[in-house]
């Protein structure tokens, strides 16, 4: 597998942008220079992330998300050694 991350990635398994293998390796997001750990979905080319809006849920039990615009920088958490999963 390459270290190239997709332009868009989602943690929702129902999304067409979901990639379970890549998420299992670990993906980190730097948004406007700050580490973010609660990102549900991101798009680098359009410059936005989706994050949960508090604890509120929709009628299907999924968290309600809001889109926040800014500079998105995804990276692999274990880029050096894929066999080493700390």
N, C-alpha and C positions, 0 to 999 in steps of 0.2 A: 504494500500500500504506500502511496506517496504521501509526502507531508503537505501537499496542496489541499487547502480547505475549500469547500464549495462557497459560492457567492451567497447562498441562502441555506439555512439549516434550522430545523424545528425539533423540539423534544416530543411533540405530539405524534404518537404512532399512526394516527389517521391522516396526517398531513402528507402530501406528495413530496415534501422537502425533508422528511424524516430519514435518517441513516443510522440504524442501530449499531452497526459495526464501528462507525466513526465516533459515535457518542460513547461507546464502551471504552475506546482508547482515551477519552477525556478531552474535552474542548473547553478552553477558557475564553472569556470575552473581556476585552478592554474597551470601555465606552467613554469617550471624551477624556482619555488618559486615566480612568479609574477602573479598577477591577470590579466586575459585576458577577454575582453568583446566582442571581434569580432570573436569568434570561430564559424565556420560553422559546423565542425564535429571533433570528437576526437576518438582515440583508445588508451586505457590504456596499453593493453598487447604489442602492437607494438611500443608504445611511440611516437605518433605523433598527431598533430592537423592540421586542414585545416583552413586557414584564407584568406580573400579576398586580392587580389593583386591590391591595389589601387582602382581606380574607373572603371577599364576596365571590360567590359561585353562580354560574348560569344555571338554567333549568336542567341541564344534563350533568351537573356536578363538576364541570370544568371551571378552573379559575377565570374570572373576568380579567382580560388583559388590556393594557393601554400601549399605544405605540409612541415611542420617544425617539426623536430625531437627533442625530449627532454623528460623530466619527466612530465607526465600528472597526475594531481590530481583533479578529479571532486568532487563536493560536492553540497548538496541541499542548496539553499539560505534560505528557511524557514524550516529548519530541526526541530526546536523546536515545532512549532505549525502550522499544515497545514491549519487551519481555519484563521490564521492571515496572510494576504497577504498585506504587506505594500508596 
